[in-house]
Amino acid sequence: MLAKFKEGKVELASELTTNKVNAGTSQTSTYTFVSDNGPVLSFDSYNPILHYYSEASPFSPDGLGGDYEFIMESVTAEKIVMRGKKFGNTIVMRPLGEEKDFVAYVNEVKELKNIFSKLMRFDIQTAGGTTGGAINLDQSKWYNTESPDEVTYYAVSDEGIDLQFSVTLDGKEYDSFIFNKDTKTFQARGNSAITIKSVRLEYADIPGSYKLTYISNRGSKSEIVTIAAKEEGKSYTLTSETFIRPIQLDYENGNLIFKPQNLGRTPDGSSGNLWLTVGYEMNLLGYISQTYQNTPEHIMGGLWMQGTREKPSLTVMSQYTKPGIFGASPMKFLGLHKIVGSTKTFYDNKDGVNFLYNIKLVKQ
């Protein structure tokens, strides 16, 4: 969110569209600053952007768990840290370097989010050229590739990213990083010796043997599959028992991409074609018999999460081709469908597998 305080009034805008207020469009309300268990900032009149998160409903008496009264915990020139009075949410306010039009600012944030959605893996270089390990930037989460459960959340600014909590690099703490769009690198604010550089898998890094693991309608399974070059710089062929027929994987921005595709006539000789389809839904088991996607807007991305360039580990995530929108495990699947006219049903392979999710590929 963006806020401009002046003479008892606050202008608020958000990077999200909420309560039918478009992203970047500001709404004005009032605020007060009072003493109550410490200094408290209170947004004391209704603002459709901020109060969207605290509005109660018959189905959600606490709304979305948002606060509108905040106790000041620390104040410096760099940031103000506040704690929600009701739900205890930690809120960090950082001053804008200069006054900006809110819509223009939000557009800059969206541009960077679009770039970051294609650059998940980064190597850290510290003073003296020493290697500081590798991190992933994934759906507003910053984490070490070898410790994916130790998550620090970040927000995208017009300059780069701001972490909710600081991280220690080369013996010092940092919580703000400036992004260079030309070099695809971050530098720690206040210390240009800390460089975080985007690294990706090149086309030639990917072919080889992989261990494919997944959860399916027949439980957890794994097998060794082969990924071979197809069209140079653009695509590969994946051969496995799970998919019955070889399928095409595309190479885009250093990632493997599963797209819906026609695999030809069904193996049993019956009428109709066999399709690899991509699905996304809240309740996988409840909808699996009738929900699927064959649209080009919906793909699955094999994103380099761990390992080295020689032996990468790729985690497959649901992704729309619209910038920066990812699904979250396990709300995605690949399915095998037999399609005859307008009739679409699941088709089993020899092990009875007809859909799979939580998919990983680890190079052998």
C-alpha positions, 0 to 999 in steps of 0.5 A: 500500500501507499500512503500520504499523510497530511493535516489529519487526512491520509490518501491510500492506494494499493497495488491490488484492486480491492472493494472495486477500487482499481490498483493505484487509485487513491481514496482519502480518509482521516487518521489520528495519532494518540497515546494508548499503550504507547503511541498509536496510529489509528485510521479512524474513518472508513477507507475502502482500501485499508478496511477491506482487510478488517471488514466483518461478514456473516461468514468471517466475523474477523474479516481477513484479519486486518488491523486499522489501529497500530502501535508504534514499536520503532521509528527511524529515518529508514522505516517505522515498524508498527504492530496491529492493536487487534491481530498483532500484524507487523506493518513496516512503513518506509518513506518514498525517496520522492513524491510519486504519482501512485498509479505510476508507482504501482505500474513500476511495481508490476513491471518488476514483479513481471521480471521477478516471476521469470527470475527465481534463482539467484547467487549471492556474491559478498565482499572479496568475491566470496560466494554467499550461497543461493536464494530463491525469490518465489511468490513474495518469499525469500529463502535459501535454496538449501533451507526452503522452509526458512522463509522471509517475506518481501514486498516489491517496491519501485526500486527492488524488494524490501524484506519484512525481516532482515537477513545476515549477509557477510556478517551484517544485516540487510532488509532492502535490495535495489534491482538493476534491470539491465544486469538482472542483479540486486545490490544491498542498499548501502553496500554495493559489495553485496550482489545478488545475481540472477542465474538460470539454466541454459538450454544445454544444461537440461537434457539428460536422465531425471528422477520424476516424483509425484503424487497421483490418484494411485499415491506417491510414485517415481520413475526415471525419465529422459529429457532430450533436445528437440528444437534447438533453444526452444523445446525438448521431448520427455519420454516416460511410462507415466505419460504413455506417449512422449510429451513436449517440454518448452524452454522459456526464460531458463525454465521447463514448461509443460503446456496442454498438448494433443498426444495423438490417438488413444493407445487402446485404439478407441476413437478420440485423442489423448491430451495432456491437460493442466488444471488448477483448483482449490480442492483437488480431490473434490473436482478431479473428475470434471475440472481441467484446462486446455488453454494456452494461458495456463501452463506448468513451469519446472522452476530451478529451485535447488542443486547445481547447474550440472544436477538441478532439481526442478519443482513444477508449479502451476502458472498463468502466462499472465505475469507473476501469478503462480498457483500454490501446492497442491493446487495444480495437476497434470492430467491425461484426458481422452477427448472425443467430441465434447466428451472428456474423461480421464485416461489411465496408464498401465499403473492406473495413474491419470493425474499427478501433482507435487511434481519434481524432476531431479537430474541424475 
